[in-house]
Amino acid sequence: MLRRIYVITGGAALALYGVLAFSGWEFGTPAREKLDPSVRNQPGGYRTHFWYIGSHGGK
Amino acid sequence: MSVKVSCPGCGGPIEFKIGSAIVAICPYCRSAVARGDRNVEDLGKVAALADTDSQLEMGLEGKYQGVKFTLTGRTQLRHQAGGTWDEWYAAFTDGRWGWLAEAAGRYYLTFQKKAQNVPAYEDLELDGKLGKYTVAEIGEAKAIAAEGEIPYRFVPGSVYDYADLSGPNGEFGTLDYSEDEPLLYTGKEVTLDDLGVPAKVKPILSHEMRQVEGAQLSCPNCGAGLSLQAPDEAERVTCRSCNSLLDINQGKLNFLKALEASDIEPVLALGSTGELQGTKYVVIGFVVRVVHIEGIDYFWEEYLLYNKRIGFRWLVRSDDHWNYVEPLAPGSVEKTGKNAFWEGKTFKLFQRADAYVVHVLGEFYWKVEVGEAVRASDYICPPHIISREVTYQEDSDERGEVNWSHGTYLPVADVEQAFGVEGLPRPAFSNVAPTQVFGQKRVYLYWAILATAAVLLFIFVNIVSPRRKVYEKTFPAFVPTPNTEQAAVLIEEDKDFQLKGWNNVRVTITATGLDNDWLEVEGDLINKDTDEIQPFAAELGYFHGVEDGESWTEDSREESVYVSSPPSGTYLLRLEAIGDRDRTIQTGGVPPIVRPGGQGGQGSQVTLHVVVEQGVPRFWPWFITFVVISIVPIGVVIYHIWFEKRRWYGSSIE
């Protein structure tokens, strides 16, 4: 029984690693967000920081 | 050439059909008649042959190694321990005589050889080596019965010394000390098929019938009926009615002594049948033995199994563990120090002690009795065990018999299945048998497979998604401000780059000029096609100083941030750099650093160098996976170490 459980869990761990490695997944990556289209259309829109809605957490 | 003489005892005609026969037994008066150069000599009368239910018979013809033979004579000899065995004399057509010994359903064919450097009987050492042979038995035999023609001077009632030798690959030998010069006979254990005995000659049917029927006898002490399963080979039997130990002599029972009452009951009933390794056995005997080690008595049970064609086997139950035990030729085992070697396996000495019989029940092929002692040594190579038992004669520490046996561990469930019983006691978890196999060894194999797969997968992942740099930029020097609303925004709006799917992204930021300061960088990967942004953040810091005359540094001017693979597309990189908001830096365990400029003041001037890469190999996720698949094997290793310690816990060997 132990051997069967080990093979299943070990195989699953390996498979999970394979999936994550091939998909380029990284632990702790913040969620993607969507910019308002007006930012792109506004000259220098990407430069201003007022649109930024992401994390401003300090150290 | 046939020679006819008259029996000196009764005058009856005796024919020496074989020219080299020395003695013929008179079929009328059972006189052993020896022929000399001029006359015949009466050597005395022999007893009637006991029916040993042999599958051989006088006049039987066979062929061994291409040479035909005829069985012309037979003697019965009594062992000093009380048992008897048959010796048949085979006259070969090439003029040789073959000695065919038959005991407990086994056959040993030997031929006389010229003896060289044979030790004197007194110099023989039990279990010692004589060339390739092991001295397996030293004893004396008494000639008690005979028939037909015999190739040596057979004297009824004579006693002679002998030694049995056991060699490798079933080789067998006998040293016969009946004459001034010892005689050497060598050969090997054979089967009836090896002897070319026609199947139709073997009285198998009658054997089977007798086996089924057994033999019905009455206890001479209490008159209760007794049924013998192996009447031709049994030497002792117990009566369950009056608890007597009875001796069996040519089918007659003699009362020996009353056994002490015991509440020990066999868990496999006597008379029950079972099938082990494809052979059906009946349980005919039950023995409890004990060894005393360091003041503690260790008991175990032995169940004697019987099959007419195979002979005797044992089931040994110790601490609720079972072993199936078969006899072994002593010459097939080599031993040196604390190791023994058999069939290419190395066995370690586990126990050496004197074992005593404390309880008997049923019938036995040797003259068992309570108190019987053997010097026993057990060698283990799980699931195997080979045991050496030395039985010494009462009056001698030099004469006796060496017996080896081979046992194989048998799970309780297998015993239950074999004998059709249920509910046999199971050994406790902490109770590990000497021959018990560690059941989780395959986990090591599985771990090796998984670990190899993990390594190969890591290599494969790095081959199929090679690392590549997609963006690099050094931004002009600036002084970061702690005011988030005045954060330095770094972006090259005219320098976009391509990111692929299914590849992670690493952003490496190096802040040159950062000095006793923190720098917080908040970044975004902006997908120009979809307006999606992938935010990330990095904190950089570099501190140094001198404490107690020793310089120290802390943190790093360089930081790498990994983000999951974004969708394929064209991207821009945007960074906001924010200086330290708290000018007084707590560095943990060392005096606080007050940065130039004080609270809310400006920090050091920095230059940011940024590199964006894709397909960067990640070691830690792989290592974590490796650890995960190794957790169970590590636990198994710990369990294995404990298991082996428990196995050797019962060993008497230092």
Chai-1 contact restraints between the chains, C-beta under 6 A:
chainA,res_idxA,chainB,res_idxB,connection_type,confidence,min_distance_angstrom,max_distance_angstrom,comment,restraint_id
A,R3,B,R442,contact,1.0,0.0,6.0,A-B,restraint_1
A,R3,B,V443,contact,1.0,0.0,6.0,A-B,restraint_2
A,Y6,B,V443,contact,1.0,0.0,6.0,A-B,restraint_3
A,Y6,B,V632,contact,1.0,0.0,6.0,A-B,restraint_4
A,V7,B,Y446,contact,1.0,0.0,6.0,A-B,restraint_5
A,G10,B,L450,contact,1.0,0.0,6.0,A-B,restraint_6
A,G10,B,I629,contact,1.0,0.0,6.0,A-B,restraint_7
A,A13,B,T625,contact,1.0,0.0,6.0,A-B,restraint_8
A,A13,B,V628,contact,1.0,0.0,6.0,A-B,restraint_9
A,A13,B,I629,contact,1.0,0.0,6.0,A-B,restraint_10
A,L14,B,L450,contact,1.0,0.0,6.0,A-B,restraint_11
A,L14,B,A453,contact,1.0,0.0,6.0,A-B,restraint_12
A,L14,B,A454,contact,1.0,0.0,6.0,A-B,restraint_13
A,Y17,B,T625,contact,1.0,0.0,6.0,A-B,restraint_14
A,G18,B,L457,contact,1.0,0.0,6.0,A-B,restraint_15
A,A21,B,V461,contact,1.0,0.0,6.0,A-B,restraint_16
A,S23,B,W502,contact,1.0,0.0,6.0,A-B,restraint_17
A,G24,B,W502,contact,1.0,0.0,6.0,A-B,restraint_18
A,G24,B,N503,contact,1.0,0.0,6.0,A-B,restraint_19
A,G24,B,N504,contact,1.0,0.0,6.0,A-B,restraint_20
A,G24,B,S565,contact,1.0,0.0,6.0,A-B,restraint_21
A,W25,B,S564,contact,1.0,0.0,6.0,A-B,restraint_22
A,E26,B,N504,contact,1.0,0.0,6.0,A-B,restraint_23
A,E26,B,Y562,contact,1.0,0.0,6.0,A-B,restraint_24
A,E26,B,V563,contact,1.0,0.0,6.0,A-B,restraint_25
A,E26,B,S564,contact,1.0,0.0,6.0,A-B,restraint_26
A,T29,B,V563,contact,1.0,0.0,6.0,A-B,restraint_27
A,T29,B,S564,contact,1.0,0.0,6.0,A-B,restraint_28
A,P30,B,P535,contact,1.0,0.0,6.0,A-B,restraint_29
A,R32,B,E532,contact,1.0,0.0,6.0,A-B,restraint_30
A,R32,B,Q534,contact,1.0,0.0,6.0,A-B,restraint_31
A,E33,B,I533,contact,1.0,0.0,6.0,A-B,restraint_32
A,K34,B,E532,contact,1.0,0.0,6.0,A-B,restraint_33
A,L35,B,D531,contact,1.0,0.0,6.0,A-B,restraint_34
A,L35,B,I533,contact,1.0,0.0,6.0,A-B,restraint_35
A,P37,B,D531,contact,1.0,0.0,6.0,A-B,restraint_36
A,Y46,B,I491,contact,1.0,0.0,6.0,A-B,restraint_37
A,Y46,B,E493,contact,1.0,0.0,6.0,A-B,restraint_38
A,Y46,B,R574,contact,1.0,0.0,6.0,A-B,restraint_39
A,R47,B,V489,contact,1.0,0.0,6.0,A-B,restraint_40
A,R47,B,I491,contact,1.0,0.0,6.0,A-B,restraint_41
A,H49,B,A487,contact,1.0,0.0,6.0,A-B,restraint_42
A,H49,B,V489,contact,1.0,0.0,6.0,A-B,restraint_43
A,H49,B,E576,contact,1.0,0.0,6.0,A-B,restraint_44
A,G54,B,P535,contact,1.0,0.0,6.0,A-B,restraint_45
A,S55,B,A537,contact,1.0,0.0,6.0,A-B,restraint_46
A,K59,B,W518,contact,1.0,0.0,6.0,A-B,restraint_47
A,K59,B,E539,contact,1.0,0.0,6.0,A-B,restraint_48
